[in-house]
Amino acid sequence: MRALGLDLGSKRIGVAISDSDGRVATPIDTVHRLGDLQREHRAINDLVLEWEAEIVIVGMPLSLDGSIGPAAKGVLKEIDRLGAALQVPIETYDERLTTVTANRSLMEQNLGAAERRKVVDRVAAAILLQGWLDKQLAAEPPE
């Protein structure tokens, strides 16, 4: 199953895609927030269609204690609206610390701050999507 992962930020939306076997996540794009939610959601729908994704996984920014804080409430509200623009199911996945992990990984690759900003959101999307994929694979019964 091909899945599209989204890291919904306030300035950018990181996008990642899985391979057709649903085993490996790859960062692919960044949708910039321009204040037009419908346009942003159309861009996401275009990516769903282009990549033939069967499900969209949205990172849920839970508080460190696991509770639903203001950021998570905002994501849930946007998911409701995004659902109207997409023809595939949407699931959430705990994304705590994915952006921190993405930044550290990019710093280890000696990318400067400006270069990191260009890709950190899509890398964070790939990290959260990979976590979701790994959880799905672990739940599959052994052959």
N, C-alpha and C positions, 0 to 999 in steps of 0.2 A: 504494500500500500504506500503510495507516494503522499507525503505530508508536507505542508508548507508551515514554517514556523515564523511567528511574528513577535518582535520585541517592541511593544507600543511605548514610545517615549514621547515627551512633550514637544520635542523639536524634530525628531526623526523616528521612523519606523524601520527597524532592522528586519530583513527578510532572509530566510534560509529555506532550503528544500532538501528533502531526503531523496535517496536513490529509489528506483522503482521497487526494490525489495524491502524498503523501509528499514535499512540497517545503518546508513551513513548520512549525516547531515552536512550540508555544504552552504556557506554563506553566499548569497547571490545578489542582493540589491538593498538599497536604502530608499525609502519613500520619505521625502522631506515634507514636514508639516508646513502648510502655507495658509492655514486657517479655513480651509474648505474641506470639511470632513467627507462630504459626498464624493468629491474628486479623489481624495485619498483612498476611500473605500473602493471606488471604481478601479484605481490603479492596482489595489490588492486583488480585486476580482480578475483583472486582466492577467496578473501573475498566476492566479489559480488556474485559469484557463490555459495559459501558455504552457505551464509545467504539468498540466493534467493532474493537479493535486486532488486527492479524494477526501482530505480533511485538513482543517487549519488548526494549528496549535498556537494559542496565544499565551505568552508569559504572564503569570499572575504575580504582581509585586507584593507579596505578603510581607507583613512586618517581620522582624527577626524572630519574634515569639510565635509566628505562625498565624497571627490574627489578621483580619481584613481591615486595613487602615484606609486613609483617604486615597492613596494612590491605587490600591486594589479596587476600591469602590468606583473610581473613575474608569478603570479598565473594564469592569463589569458593565458599566453604563455604555461604554463604547462598543463592547461586544454585542449588546442588544441591537445597536444600530448597524453594526457590521453584518450581523446575521441576516438583515434584510437585503443586503447587497450581494450576498454569496449564496450559491446553490449547493454548498457542501457543509457538513457539520463543523462546528467549532468546539474545541475543547480547551480548557485552561491547564497550565502546568506551572508549578511553583518555580519562579525564576529568581529566587533570592540569590544575590551575589553573582549573577551571571555577568553583569557589566563589569564588576570588579575583576572576575576571573578573565574576562576578555581583555581588559586593559592590561592586566599583568602579563598575559600571554603575548600581547602585542609589544609591550615594553621589553620582554625577553628577546624579541626579534629586532630590537634596537630601532623601532619606529618612533619618530618624533611625535610631539603632541598633535600637531596639525594633521599628520598622516594617520595617527590613531583615530582622531575624531571622524575621519572619512569612512572608516571601516568598523569601528567598535560596535555599532548597533547591529550590523549584520553578523558579526562574530558572536555577539551575545545571543542573537536569534538562533545561530547554529548550536551554541552550547545548550540552550534550553531545549531545542528540538532533539538534540542527541540524547539528552536526559530522558525525554519522553519516549524516544525510540528504544533506548536501552530497557526502560521499564516494560514496554510492550513485548520486547524479545524475551525478557526474563519471565514474563507471565505465560509465554507459549509453552504448551506441553512438549517434552522432549520427543524426538522422532524415534 
